[in-house]
């Protein structure tokens, strides 16, 4: 499947053109300094009929009203957000690969190398 990762601020510089009713978008929307901007991005996605899967801070009511699906994470320090949000993203990638029949234990084109000093 097509997948790209972009910071929320970059969405309006290209990836937004890909959004339609068939394009699910995973959004990290935890309570931090960019929360309001991410809400704006979600509204842009919804205006283009995109499906929004949001990773939110537990108890979030604003994004729950506009997203199609929410994955709640416990509240933490902003500097630890990236550690917590990585877990559901990795699980999502894993389960999509399994659903597509991919062998998740044998990724293709993976070169093993050993460096010796």
Secondary structure as the mmCIF struct_conf table of DSSP 4:
data_model
#
loop_
_struct_conf.conf_type_id
_struct_conf.id
_struct_conf.beg_label_comp_id
_struct_conf.beg_label_asym_id
_struct_conf.beg_label_seq_id
_struct_conf.end_label_comp_id
_struct_conf.end_label_asym_id
_struct_conf.end_label_seq_id
HELX_RH_3T_P HELX_RH_3T_P1 UNK A 8 UNK A 13
TURN_TY1_P TURN_TY1_P1 UNK A 14 UNK A 14
HELX_RH_3T_P HELX_RH_3T_P2 UNK A 15 UNK A 18
BEND BEND1 UNK A 20 UNK A 20
TURN_TY1_P TURN_TY1_P2 UNK A 21 UNK A 22
STRN STRN1 UNK A 24 UNK A 29
BEND BEND2 UNK A 31 UNK A 32
TURN_TY1_P TURN_TY1_P3 UNK A 33 UNK A 34
HELX_RH_AL_P HELX_RH_AL_P1 UNK A 35 UNK A 47
TURN_TY1_P TURN_TY1_P4 UNK A 48 UNK A 49
STRN STRN2 UNK A 51 UNK A 57
TURN_TY1_P TURN_TY1_P5 UNK A 58 UNK A 59
HELX_RH_AL_P HELX_RH_AL_P2 UNK A 62 UNK A 66
BEND BEND3 UNK A 68 UNK A 68
STRN STRN3 UNK A 69 UNK A 73
HELX_RH_3T_P HELX_RH_3T_P3 UNK A 78 UNK A 80
HELX_RH_AL_P HELX_RH_AL_P3 UNK A 81 UNK A 99
TURN_TY1_P TURN_TY1_P6 UNK A 100 UNK A 101
TURN_TY1_P TURN_TY1_P7 UNK A 104 UNK A 105
BEND BEND4 UNK A 106 UNK A 106
TURN_TY1_P TURN_TY1_P8 UNK A 108 UNK A 109
#
